[in-house]
Amino acid sequence: MQSNSATPAPAGPATARPARSRLRWSIIALSGLGLAIAYLDRSALSVASTDIQKDLGFDQVTKGILLSSFFWTYAIFQLPSGWLLDRFGPRLIYPIAVVWWSLWTAATALAHGVGTLLVTRLGLGMGEAPVQPANIKVVSAWFPRRERALASSLFDTGQQVGVALSVPVMAVLVGAFGWRAAFVVIGLVGMLWVIGWWMIYRSPQEHPKISQAELDYIEGGDAAVPETGPRVRWVELLRYPTVWGLVLGYICRSATGAFFLTWYPSYLMEARNFSLVELGIYGSIPSLLAVGATIAGGAFSDWLVRRGVPISRARKIPIITGMLLASTIALTTFVDGTLAVMILLSISNCAHSFAGAAILSLPAEVAPSPTVIGSVAGFQNFGSQIGNIISPILIGFFLALSGNSYTGPMLFAGAMAILGTLIYGFVVKVRPLNETVPAESRG
């Protein structure tokens, strides 16, 4: 850890750094690009699912299971991913994960039945599991608290960009070359990202291009979280109600948001009679608007911190506001016009995204030690994937039982958003857990 003392630093490599730099923003942009690629790859199946369904011949229930299957391994591998990131750091684990999931994305082209398609989704889920905990670790190392929600919002825009791109990109590729070639093309994109990450990313203390001024700012009074501290066994985290609140709250948030990741293209084509071309033109609108909402949510939360608002309130205000407004997805069941439906879907998706950055900043706020930030993030993201697993399967069953009516799915998504609002409001406590860490858990 660098000292804040006024004593001049000894001559050496540090003194040769440029006087000023803003390298941390380039780092977070690279993290966001990695997340965008992840969401492009995971969302590709939902866009191509209608063509794949016709080619391989499966029903709506099977389709729901396939759309959910990615999240089975994605959820399971959240916990070891958090531990691996705490142990080896994002510079090593992140690119390994991207190589793995890119290979499985391309391998989707080899699927000739439901079984092989299921295997590729499970492999993809394993590979993408470290992406969100890795980005959270990057933010905690590179940004002080007063910038942490904004930084989280910037990398989290990768989610919306990836989903938005998946609609026109996959629509064009599937229309021009078929769904098999489309998966090969998007699988190659991740390999290019790996080269850039390995060349650019280091921790702040090890990066050759960071200026001393920026390093001092990062390590200053309102400091970013260092990668050292008292050791805490990650299983001990489950003793705290706030950790369970992070898990349960994210289950609810993802049960609402999973609609946009899985059944949304099918909804527009089946319930609103969009063609593939119309889907490519208009389908990305909610996700594109949500990019701005994601940044606005993070900027607003950090603005509250700078204004002296207590950290708990500064994080919870955008979370609760966003979760409550996300429930407007249920209102789509009561309107008929396409314009009205797209407006409601855009409001819901934007509100869902507005809450995201503050939620992603919570692991660094509540972790009892810097050494378990990745583990807390892993628990939180595990909850996210439980919601992602449940939602598409239930939607498939709702459709099968109701003659393809989307009333049940939309009401379910709205109800989960309201339940999530209550959990974040009353269960999650935004304060460090280390005040009550059991003595035997400390290293």
C-alpha positions in Angstrom: 0.0 0.0 0.0 1.3 3.3 -1.0 1.9 5.9 1.7 0.0 9.3 1.8 3.0 10.9 3.4 4.4 14.1 2.0 8.0 12.6 2.1 9.3 12.4 -1.5 9.3 8.9 -2.9 12.7 7.3 -3.6 13.9 7.4 -7.2 12.8 4.4 -9.2 10.1 3.2 -11.6 7.3 4.9 -9.7 8.8 8.4 -10.1 9.0 7.8 -13.9 5.2 7.6 -14.1 3.3 10.3 -15.9 2.1 13.2 -13.7 -1.6 12.5 -14.3 -3.6 9.6 -15.6 -7.2 8.3 -15.6 -6.3 4.7 -16.3 -9.0 3.3 -14.0 -11.7 4.4 -16.5 -10.0 2.5 -19.3 -9.8 -0.6 -17.1 -13.5 -0.4 -16.3 -14.3 0.0 -19.9 -12.4 -3.2 -20.7 -14.3 -4.9 -17.9 -17.6 -3.7 -19.4 -16.6 -5.0 -22.8 -16.0 -8.4 -21.3 -19.5 -8.4 -19.8 -21.0 -7.3 -23.1 -19.4 -10.3 -24.8 -20.7 -12.6 -22.1 -24.3 -11.3 -22.5 -24.1 -11.4 -26.3 -23.1 -15.1 -26.1 -25.6 -16.1 -23.4 -28.5 -14.1 -25.1 -27.8 -15.5 -28.6 -29.9 -18.6 -28.0 -33.0 -16.6 -27.1 -32.8 -14.7 -30.4 -32.1 -17.8 -32.5 -34.4 -20.1 -30.5 -37.4 -19.9 -32.9 -35.2 -21.1 -35.8 -33.4 -23.7 -33.6 -36.8 -24.9 -32.4 -38.0 -25.5 -35.9 -34.8 -27.2 -36.9 -34.4 -29.5 -33.9 -38.2 -29.9 -33.2 -38.9 -29.3 -29.5 -41.9 -27.9 -27.6 -42.3 -24.8 -25.4 -41.6 -26.6 -22.1 -38.3 -28.0 -23.5 -37.5 -24.5 -24.9 -38.0 -23.1 -21.4 -35.7 -25.7 -19.9 -33.0 -25.0 -22.6 -33.2 -21.2 -21.9 -32.8 -21.9 -18.2 -30.1 -24.5 -18.5 -27.2 -22.0 -18.9 -28.0 -20.7 -15.4 -27.7 -24.1 -13.8 -24.0 -24.3 -14.0 -23.6 -20.6 -13.9 -25.2 -20.6 -10.5 -23.3 -23.6 -9.1 -19.9 -22.2 -10.2 -20.5 -18.7 -8.7 -19.2 -19.9 -5.3 -15.9 -21.5 -6.5 -15.5 -18.6 -8.9 -15.5 -16.1 -6.1 -13.0 -18.1 -4.2 -10.7 -18.5 -7.2 -10.9 -14.7 -7.8 -10.0 -14.0 -4.2 -7.1 -16.5 -4.4 -5.6 -15.8 -7.9 -7.1 -12.4 -8.9 -9.0 -11.3 -12.0 -6.0 -10.9 -14.3 -5.6 -14.7 -14.5 -9.1 -16.0 -13.9 -11.1 -13.6 -16.1 -9.3 -14.5 -19.4 -9.4 -18.2 -18.6 -13.1 -17.9 -18.2 -13.6 -16.0 -21.5 -11.6 -18.6 -23.5 -13.7 -21.4 -22.0 -17.1 -19.8 -22.7 -16.1 -18.7 -26.2 -15.3 -22.3 -27.1 -18.6 -23.5 -25.9 -20.4 -20.7 -27.7 -18.8 -21.8 -31.0 -19.5 -25.4 -30.2 -23.3 -24.7 -30.2 -23.0 -24.9 -34.0 -22.4 -28.7 -33.6 -25.7 -29.3 -31.7 -27.9 -31.8 -33.6 -30.4 -32.5 -30.8 -31.7 -31.3 -27.5 -29.1 -33.2 -25.6 -26.1 -31.8 -27.3 -27.6 -28.3 -27.2 -28.1 -28.7 -23.5 -24.5 -29.7 -23.0 -23.2 -26.6 -24.8 -25.4 -24.4 -22.6 -24.0 -26.0 -19.4 -20.5 -25.5 -20.6 -21.2 -21.9 -21.4 -22.6 -21.4 -17.9 -19.5 -22.8 -16.3 -17.3 -20.4 -18.2 -19.3 -17.3 -17.6 -19.6 -17.8 -13.8 -16.6 -15.6 -12.9 -17.5 -12.6 -15.0 -19.6 -10.6 -12.5 -17.4 -11.4 -9.4 -14.4 -10.5 -11.4 -15.7 -7.1 -12.4 -16.7 -6.4 -8.8 -13.2 -7.3 -7.7 -11.8 -4.9 -10.4 -14.0 -2.1 -9.1 -13.0 -2.6 -5.5 -9.3 -2.5 -6.3 -9.3 0.4 -8.8 -11.9 2.8 -7.3 -12.6 4.6 -4.1 -16.0 4.3 -2.5 -17.2 7.7 -3.9 -16.8 6.4 -7.4 -17.7 2.8 -6.9 -21.4 2.8 -7.9 -20.6 4.8 -11.0 -17.8 2.4 -11.9 -20.1 -0.5 -11.4 -22.7 1.1 -13.6 -20.2 1.5 -16.4 -19.2 -2.1 -16.5 -22.8 -3.2 -15.9 -23.8 -1.4 -19.1 -22.0 -4.3 -20.8 -25.0 -6.3 -19.8 -27.5 -4.1 -21.6 -25.1 -3.5 -24.6 -24.6 -7.3 -25.0 -28.4 -8.0 -24.8 -29.1 -5.1 -27.2 -26.4 -6.3 -29.7 -27.6 -9.9 -29.5 -30.9 -9.0 -31.1 -29.8 -7.3 -34.4 -26.4 -9.1 -34.6 -28.0 -12.6 -34.3 -31.0 -11.6 -36.5 -28.6 -10.5 -39.3 -26.3 -13.5 -38.9 -29.1 -16.1 -38.6 -30.9 -14.5 -41.6 -27.8 -14.4 -43.7 -25.8 -17.6 -42.7 -28.1 -19.7 -40.5 -28.0 -20.1 -36.7 -25.0 -22.5 -36.7 -22.6 -20.1 -38.4 -23.9 -17.3 -36.2 -22.7 -19.0 -33.0 -19.2 -19.6 -34.5 -18.8 -15.9 -35.4 -19.8 -14.6 -31.9 -17.6 -17.2 -30.3 -14.5 -15.8 -32.0 -15.1 -12.3 -30.5 -14.2 -13.3 -27.0 -10.8 -14.6 -28.1 -9.9 -11.1 -29.3 -10.9 -9.6 -25.9 -8.6 -12.0 -24.1 -5.6 -10.7 -25.9 -6.4 -7.1 -24.9 -7.1 -8.0 -21.3 -3.8 -9.9 -20.8 -1.9 -7.0 -22.3 -3.6 -4.2 -20.4 -4.8 -5.4 -17.0 -2.8 -5.3 -13.8 -3.6 -4.3 -10.2 -3.1 -0.5 -9.6 0.1 -1.1 -7.6 1.6 -3.2 -10.4 0.5 -1.2 -13.4 3.4 0.4 -15.3 1.2 3.2 -16.9 -0.6 4.5 -13.8 0.5 7.9 -12.6 1.5 8.4 -9.0 -1.3 11.0 -8.7 -3.9 8.5 -9.7 -2.4 5.8 -7.5 -2.5 8.2 -4.5 -6.1 9.1 -5.3 -7.2 5.4 -5.5 -5.4 4.6 -2.2 -6.3 7.9 -0.5 -8.6 8.5 2.5 -11.8 7.3 0.9 -9.8 4.4 -0.3 -10.4 1.6 -2.8 -10.4 -1.8 -1.1 -6.9 -3.4 -1.0 -6.5 -7.1 -1.7 -5.2 -7.9 1.8 -6.9 -8.1 5.2 -8.0 -10.5 7.9 -8.9 -13.9 6.6 -12.5 -15.0 6.9 -13.8 -18.5 5.9 -16.4 -17.9 3.2 -18.8 -20.4 4.7 -19.0 -18.1 7.8 -20.6 -15.5 5.6 -23.8 -17.5 5.7 -24.3 -16.6 9.3 -25.3 -13.1 8.4 -28.9 -12.1 7.5 -27.6 -9.4 5.1 -25.8 -12.1 3.0 -29.1 -14.0 2.7 -30.8 -10.7 1.8 -28.3 -10.2 -1.0 -29.0 -13.7 -2.3 -32.8 -13.5 -2.0 -33.1 -9.9 -3.3 -31.1 -10.9 -6.4 -33.3 -14.0 -6.9 -36.3 -11.6 -7.2 -34.5 -9.1 -9.4 -33.3 -11.7 -11.8 -36.7 -13.5 -11.9 -38.0 -10.2 -13.4 -35.0 -9.4 -15.6 -34.6 -13.0 -16.9 -37.6 -12.4 -19.2 -35.5 -10.0 -21.2 -32.6 -12.5 -21.4 -34.7 -15.5 -22.4 -38.3 -15.3 -23.6 -38.4 -11.6 -24.7 -37.6 -12.2 -28.4 -40.2 -15.1 -28.5 -42.7 -12.9 -26.8 -42.4 -10.2 -29.5 -42.6 -12.8 -32.3 -45.3 -15.0 -30.9 -47.5 -12.7 -28.9 -46.9 -9.4 -30.8 -46.4 -10.9 -34.3 -43.0 -9.3 -34.9 -41.1 -10.6 -37.9 -37.4 -11.4 -37.6 -36.6 -8.1 -39.4 -38.9 -6.2 -37.0 -37.3 -7.9 -34.1 -33.9 -6.8 -35.3 -35.0 -3.2 -35.7 -37.1 -2.6 -32.7 -36.3 -5.4 -30.3 -33.2 -3.8 -28.9 -34.9 -0.5 -27.9 -35.5 -1.5 -24.2 -31.9 -2.6 -23.7 -30.4 0.4 -25.5 -32.4 2.8 -23.2 -31.4 0.7 -20.2 -27.7 1.6 -20.9 -28.4 5.2 -19.9 -30.5 4.0 -16.9 -27.7 1.8 -15.7 -25.2 4.8 -15.7 -27.8 7.1 -14.2 -28.4 4.7 -11.3 -24.7 4.5 -10.5 -24.0 8.2 -10.9 -27.1 9.0 -8.7 -25.9 6.7 -5.9 -22.4 8.1 -5.9 -23.8 11.7 -6.0 -25.7 10.9 -2.8 -22.5 9.6 -1.2 -20.7 12.8 -2.1 -23.6 14.9 -0.7 -23.0 13.3 2.6 -26.0 10.9 2.5 -25.3 7.8 4.7 -24.0 5.0 2.6 -26.9 2.7 3.4 -29.4 5.2 2.1 -27.3 6.2 -0.9 -27.2 2.6 -2.1 -30.8 1.7 -1.1 -32.6 4.6 -2.7 -31.8 3.7 -6.3 -32.2 0.0 -5.6 -35.7 0.3 -4.1 -36.9 2.9 -6.6 -35.7 0.8 -9.5 -37.1 -2.5 -8.2 -40.5 -1.0 -7.6 -40.7 0.6 -11.0 -39.6 -2.6 -12.7 -42.9 -4.2 -11.6 -44.5 -2.2 -14.4 -43.8 -5.2 -16.6 -47.0 -6.7 -15.2 -49.1 -3.8 -16.8 -48.3 -5.2 -20.3 -51.1 -7.7 -19.7 -53.7 -4.9 -19.7 -52.7 -3.1 -22.9 -53.1 -4.1 -26.6 -51.1 -1.6 -28.7 -47.6 -2.5 -29.6 -46.4 1.1 -28.8 -47.8 0.9 -25.3 -46.3 -2.5 -24.7 -42.8 -1.4 -25.8 -43.1 1.7 -23.6 -43.9 -0.4 -20.6 -41.2 -2.9 -21.3 -38.7 -0.1 -21.7 -39.7 1.4 -18.4 -39.5 -1.9 -16.6 -36.1 -2.8 -18.1 -34.7 0.7 -17.5 -35.9 0.7 -13.8 -34.4 -2.8 -13.4 -31.1 -1.5 -14.7 -31.2 1.7 -12.6 -31.0 -0.5 -9.5 -28.1 -2.6 -10.8 -25.0 -0.5 -10.0 -25.9 0.1 -6.4 -26.6 -3.6 -6.0 -23.3 -4.5 -7.5 -21.5 -2.2 -5.1 -22.9 -3.9 -2.1 -20.4 -6.8 -1.7 -17.5 -4.3 -1.3 -19.6 -2.4 1.3 -20.6 -5.3 3.5 -17.7 -7.8 3.1 -16.1 -8.4 6.5 -12.6 -8.5 4.9 -11.2 -7.5 1.5 -10.1 -11.1 1.1 -13.7 -12.2 0.7 -15.2 -9.5 -1.5 -15.2 -12.0 -4.4 -16.9 -14.6 -2.2 -19.6 -12.2 -1.1 -20.1 -11.3 -4.8 -20.3 -15.0 -5.6 -23.0 -15.5 -3.1 -24.9 -12.5 -4.4 -24.6 -13.6 -8.0 -25.6 -17.2 -7.1 -28.9 -15.7 -6.0 -29.1 -13.9 -9.3 -28.8 -17.2 -11.2 -31.4 -19.0 -9.1 -33.9 -16.3 -10.3 -32.6 -16.8 -13.9 -33.1 -20.6 -13.5 -36.6 -20.4 -12.2 -38.0 -17.7 -14.4 -37.6 -19.2 -18.0 -38.8 -22.7 -16.8 -41.9 -21.3 -15.1 -42.7 -19.2 -18.2 -42.5 -22.3 -20.4 -44.9 -24.1 -18.1 -47.2 -21.0 -17.9 -47.3 -21.0 -21.7 -48.0 -24.7 -22.0 -50.8 -24.6 -19.5 -52.5 -21.4 -20.8 -52.4 -21.9 -24.6 -49.4 -19.6 -25.1 -50.8 -16.7 -23.1 -48.1 -14.4 -21.6 -50.4 -13.1 -18.8 -49.1 -15.4 -16.2 -45.4 -14.7 -17.0 -45.8 -11.0 -16.9 -47.8 -11.0 -13.6 -45.1 -13.3 -12.1 -42.3 -11.0 -13.2 -44.0 -7.9 -11.7 -44.7 -9.7 -8.4 -41.1 -10.8 -8.0 -40.0 -7.2 -8.5 -42.2 -6.0 -5.7 -41.0 -8.8 -3.4 -37.4 -7.9 -4.2 -38.2 -4.3 -3.2 -39.3 -5.5 0.3 -36.2 -7.6 0.8 -33.7 -4.9 -0.1 -35.7 -2.5 2.0 -36.0 -4.5 5.2 -33.5 -7.4 5.2 -30.3 -6.0 3.6 -28.2 -3.8 6.0 -25.5 -1.8 4.2 -22.8 -1.8 6.8 -19.5 -3.8 7.2 -20.0 -7.2 8.7 -16.6 -7.3 10.3 -18.0 -5.6 13.4 -19.6 -9.0 14.2 -17.3 -11.5 12.5 -16.8 -14.5 14.9 -13.4 -14.4 16.5 -12.6 -17.9 15.3 -13.1 -16.8 11.7 -10.4 -14.2 11.8 -6.9 -15.0 10.5 
